[in-house]
């Protein structure tokens, strides 16, 4: 399992956070998504077939 922390510009509201979480959670292989509005980051735990590229593009 891998963990990636991705910086997200202008992540200010819970609506945006929920949209990001829902979208990334739908990727096969993603087991956990934690959005931190204050730090403007998304922490994702995943394994194959998910990839960092797929997560970032989603």
C-alpha positions in Angstrom: 0.0 0.0 0.0 1.2 3.5 -0.8 0.3 6.9 0.7 0.5 10.1 -1.3 -0.1 13.6 -0.1 -1.2 15.9 -2.9 -1.4 19.7 -2.6 -4.6 21.2 -3.9 -4.7 24.9 -4.8 -7.6 27.0 -3.5 -9.2 24.2 -1.4 -11.4 26.3 0.8 -14.7 24.8 1.4 -16.2 21.5 2.5 -18.2 21.2 -0.7 -14.9 21.1 -2.7 -13.4 18.7 -0.2 -16.5 16.3 -0.5 -16.3 16.4 -4.3 -12.6 15.6 -4.3 -13.1 12.8 -1.7 -16.0 11.2 -3.6 -14.2 11.3 -6.9 -10.9 9.8 -5.6 -12.7 7.2 -3.5 -14.4 5.9 -6.6 -11.0 4.8 -8.1 -10.4 1.0 -7.8 -7.6 0.4 -5.3 -8.1 3.5 -3.2 -8.7 2.6 0.4 -8.7 6.0 2.2 -9.0 9.6 1.3 -8.4 12.4 3.9 -8.9 16.0 2.8 -7.3 18.8 5.0 -8.8 22.2 4.0 -6.5 24.1 6.4 -3.3 22.6 4.8 -4.9 22.4 1.3 -3.8 18.7 1.0 -5.4 15.4 0.2 -3.9 12.2 1.7 -4.6 9.0 -0.3 -3.9 5.4 0.7 -4.0 3.2 -2.3 -2.7 0.0 -4.0 -2.7 -1.3 -7.5 -4.5 -0.9 -9.9 -4.7 2.7 -8.7 -1.8 5.0 -9.5 -0.7 8.5 -8.4 -1.2 9.7 -12.0 -4.8 8.4 -12.1 -5.5 10.0 -8.7 -4.1 13.4 -9.7 -5.9 13.4 -13.0 -9.2 12.5 -11.4 
